[in-house]
Amino acid sequence: MLAFHMIKMVKISSKGQITLPKDLRDKYHLSCGESVIVSDSGEGIIIRHGNRTLRGILKGKVDTEGFEKDLRDLRKEWKL
């Protein structure tokens, strides 16, 4: 069973569109033009972030540019 932490009511437009509330877009780092995955759970609709890359998962959580530089530096040290 799914645990719901935040419940929001949104309306469906005449074109079948919904607007995700800003606090949820911010929380899950969803920006204009990004893709999401919409799936039928059998009990309702699930919307998931479409960007499943490591960079997408870490976006907004860590300094990805600094992280990538540190990773490159570590890889240079590890080379035999």
C-alpha positions in Angstrom: 0.0 0.0 0.0 1.2 3.5 -0.8 1.9 6.0 2.0 0.7 9.5 1.1 2.7 12.4 2.7 1.1 15.2 0.8 -2.3 15.3 -1.0 -3.2 18.0 -3.4 -6.4 18.6 -5.4 -5.8 19.7 -9.0 -8.3 20.2 -11.9 -8.1 18.5 -15.3 -8.3 21.0 -18.2 -10.4 20.6 -21.3 -7.3 19.2 -23.0 -6.8 16.6 -20.3 -3.9 18.5 -18.7 -3.1 18.9 -15.0 -0.8 21.4 -13.3 1.5 19.9 -10.7 1.6 22.1 -7.6 4.8 24.2 -7.4 5.9 22.7 -4.0 5.8 19.2 -5.5 7.7 20.4 -8.7 10.3 21.9 -6.4 10.5 18.9 -4.1 11.1 16.5 -7.0 13.2 18.9 -9.1 10.7 18.9 -12.1 11.3 21.8 -14.5 9.5 23.1 -17.5 10.0 20.8 -20.5 11.1 17.7 -18.5 9.5 14.4 -19.0 7.6 12.4 -16.4 6.4 8.7 -16.4 2.7 8.2 -16.0 1.6 4.7 -15.0 -1.5 2.9 -13.9 -1.1 1.2 -10.6 -4.5 -0.5 -10.7 -5.6 1.7 -7.8 -4.7 5.1 -9.4 -2.3 7.0 -11.5 1.4 7.3 -10.5 3.5 10.2 -11.8 7.3 9.6 -11.6 10.3 11.7 -12.6 11.3 10.7 -16.1 15.0 11.5 -15.6 16.4 8.3 -14.0 20.1 9.1 -14.6 22.4 9.6 -11.7 22.6 13.3 -12.7 18.8 13.6 -12.6 18.5 11.9 -9.3 21.2 14.1 -7.7 20.0 17.3 -9.3 19.4 19.9 -6.7 20.7 17.6 -3.9 24.4 17.9 -4.5 26.7 20.2 -6.4 26.9 18.0 -9.5 29.6 20.0 -11.2 31.9 19.7 -8.1 30.9 16.0 -7.7 31.8 15.3 -11.4 35.2 17.0 -11.0 35.9 15.1 -7.8 35.0 11.9 -9.6 37.3 12.6 -12.5 40.1 13.4 -10.1 39.5 10.1 -8.2 39.5 8.1 -11.5 42.9 9.6 -12.4 44.3 8.5 -9.0 42.8 4.9 -9.5 44.4 4.3 -12.9 47.2 1.8 -12.8 
